[in-house]
């Protein structure tokens, strides 16, 4: 799910800025960008973040902002002396006028440098962890808000699934009765043609047809999976990832729907099966965004 969080910490003339962003992804893909001073902490900080997440493409960026007091001006007097000595030799050798003044000397490469003081990463590690936690907290809060919106959408679609299951059940009895009448008419036609009526065989064929068309077990499991889907959504929360379980339940819902479809022998039931598959696919697209 998508989310964003930002936090800052200051320690003297040094400021730490942390940003955490996440977008939808089937698995957890975490990248963290650190200043060079914290390069050796990358693995530990990634574990600190990944321990709170299970899905999403997450980017964490840490910036180190240095104040003026953390920089100093250095003059390389050795190089400056070499410039002065070279200027003197050229003046004496070639009879040149005007010596090298201070302003010109300071502008020459390598004479003057602005050097940043080294920061103490151990001193800043605590503030960095605090800022990291705060940024991730804000990102997760945004993801939770999106999750609540998704849960409302899921509920609407689950109601459609339940309605279609009821339509299957209502239609299933009619389908069996139609099959029974079709078999009896066929048996009566054979009786008229050859003068024989095998009631026992007819009864057996009707029982076989009814068993083949019976979708009672599939509907029971389908409703059970819908109930479990709702329960799983209700249990979701920070530190309680549910995405993989929802994935599994969707697979089971799809399996039961396919079985019902294979038993469907009339157009209205087949159309409802197609509608149910479409609804499950819409749910599946959104489940990929759920942690």
N, C-alpha and C positions, 0 to 999 in steps of 0.2 A: 504494500500500500504506500501511497505517497505521504511524505511528511518532511518538515523542515524545523530545525532548531538552531539557535545561536546563543553563545555565551562568551563573556569576556572576564578576564582576571588581570589585575595589575599588581606588580611587585616592584616598588621603586619606579625607575624609569623604563621598566620593561612591561609590555602588555601582551597578553595571550588572547588570541581570538580563535574560537572554535565554531565551525559550522558543520552541521550534520544534515544530509539530505538523503531521502530514499524514494525510489520509484518501484513500480510493480516488477516482480521477478518470481519465477517459480521456486527458486532456491535462494539461499543467502549468498550474495556476492558482495563482500565488504572490501572496500579500499580505503586506506588511510594515508594522508599526505602530511608529513611532519617536517619541521625545520631540521637542518643538519644536526643541531645540538641534541635532538631527541631521536636520532636515527636508530640508536641501539634499543629504544623502548618500543619499537613498532610492534613486535610480536605480542608483548604484554598488553599494550593498549588495544590491539585488535581483539585479544581474548576478552578484555574488559567490556568491549562493545558487543561482540558476537554472543557473549553469554546472556544477553538480554533480547536477542532477536533470533528468528528462525527463517525468515523469508525477506526478500526484497533486495534490490540493488542499492547498496548504501555507500555513500561517499562522505568521508569525514576529512575536513581540511583544518589544519592547525597553522596559524600564522603567528610569528614572533615579531612584534613591533618594538623597535628600539628607540628610546628617547635620545635627545642630544647629549645628555651627560654620559651616555654609553659609548660615545665616539670621541676620539682624540686626534689632534693634528700632530703628525710626525714629520720631522725634517731629516732627510738623509744627508748629513754633513759630509760624508765621504764622497758621495756623488757630486754634491755642490762644490766641494773643493776641486774635484776633477774638472768640472765645467770652468771654474775660475782659472785654474792652471792652464787649461787648453786655450782659454780666451787670451791669457797673458802671452802664451807662446805665439799665437797667431798675430797678436798686435806687434810683438817684437820682431818677428820674422818678416812680416809684410808691411810694417810701418803703418798699422791701422790706428785710428784715433778713437777716443771715447771708450772707456772700459765697460765691463758688464755690470749694470746696476742691479740692485736687490730685487726689484719687481720682475725684471726679465729673468733673473736667476730662478726665482720661485716658480715661474711659469714653465720652466724646462721640465721635460719628462723625468720622473723618478725623484725629483728633489723634495716635493711636498706631497704627502699622502694623508687621507682621512681614514683612520683605522678604527674599526669597531672593537670595543672591548669584548673579551670573551664573557659569555654568560655562564652562570653556574646551573647546569641542568638539574642537578640534585635539589637545589633550592627551589627551582620552578616546577618540579615534578608534581608536588602536592596541588598547587594552584591549577596546573594543567589537568589533573585528574578531576578536580572539582568542576572545571569548565566543561570538560568532556561529558561528565555525568549530566550536567544541567542541559547541555545542547541535545544530548540523546533523549533526556526526559521530555523536552519540548517536542522533539520529532515524534516520539512514541505517542504523546498526547494528541498530536494531529492525526496520527494513524488510527488511534482509538476512535476519534470523532468520525473518521471516514468509515471505520468498521461498523459503527452504530448505524450509519446510513445504509451500508450494505446489508446489515441484518434486517432492516425494514424491507429492503427490496427482496431479499431471500424469502421472507415470510409471505409476501404477496405471491411470489412464484410457487411456493410450497402449497399455498391454498389452491392454486390452479392445478397442481399435481394431484392434490386430494380430490378435487372436483372431478378430474378425469378418471381417477380410480373408482369413484362412485358411478360414473357413467359406464365404465367397464363392467362393473358388477350388475348394473341394471340391464345392460345389453346381453351379458353372458347367458342369462336364463333364456332369453328370446332366441339366441343363437342355437342353444341345445335343443329347444323345442322345434325350431325350423329343421334342424338335422333329423330329429325323430320323425317328423311328418314326412320329410323327403324319403327316408328309408322305408316308412310304411307304404307310401304311394308306390315306391319301386317294387316292394313285395307284392302289393295288390296287382300291379301290372303283370308281374311274372305269373301270379296265380291265374289271371285271365288268359294268359298266353299258353300256359302249360297245364293249368288246372291243379297246381300244387301250392301249398302255403306252409312253410316251415316256421311255425311260431317261435320255436326254441332258437333257431338261427337268427330270426329277426330280433328277438329280445337280446341276443348276444351282440349283434351288430349295433343295436341302440346303446347298450352299455359301453361298448368300445368307443363309439362316437362321443358319448357324453364324457367319458374319461379323457379322451383326447382334447376335447374343447373346454374342459373344466379349468378355470384360471383362479380358483379359490385360494390355493396356496400362494400363488404369485401375488395376488392382491393383499393377502395377509402380510407377506414379507415386504411388499412395497410400502404399505402403511407403516409398518414397523420402522423401515429405514427413514421415512419422513419424520416420524416421532424422534428417532435418534438424531437426525439432522438438527431438529429444533433444540433438543437437549444439548447437543454439542455447541451450537451457537450461544446458548444461554450460559454455558460454562466458560466461554472465551473471556480473556482479560489479559492484562500485562503479566507476562511470565507464564501464560497458559495458551500456548499455540494450538490451534485447532485445524489449521489448513489441511494437513495431511489426512486427518480423520475424515474431514468433509470430502476430500478427494476419493477416499475409499468408499464412503457411503454413496457417492454419486455413481461410482462404478457398479455398485450393487443395484442401485435404482435402474441403471441402464440395462443390467443383465435381466432383471425381472421384466422390464418393458420389452426387451427383445423376445423373451419367452412368450409374453402375451401376444406380441405381434405375430410370432410363428403359429400361434393357435387361432388367430383372427381369421374368420372365414366369411366375413361379410364387410361390405364397404364402410358403413358407419363406424364399426369397431376399428377397422384399419385406419380410418381418418383420425380417430381419437389417439391411436398409437403414434401416428406421425406428429400430432400436436404435442403429445407428451414428450417425445424425443426432442422436439424443438425447444420446449421449455427447459428440459434438462441440460441441453447444450448452452442455453443462455445462463443457467446457473453455473455451469462449469467454467464459462469464461470469467465470471466474477470470482469464483472460488480461487482461481489462480492468483488473485490479489490478496487473499486472506492469509495472515500469518498462522 
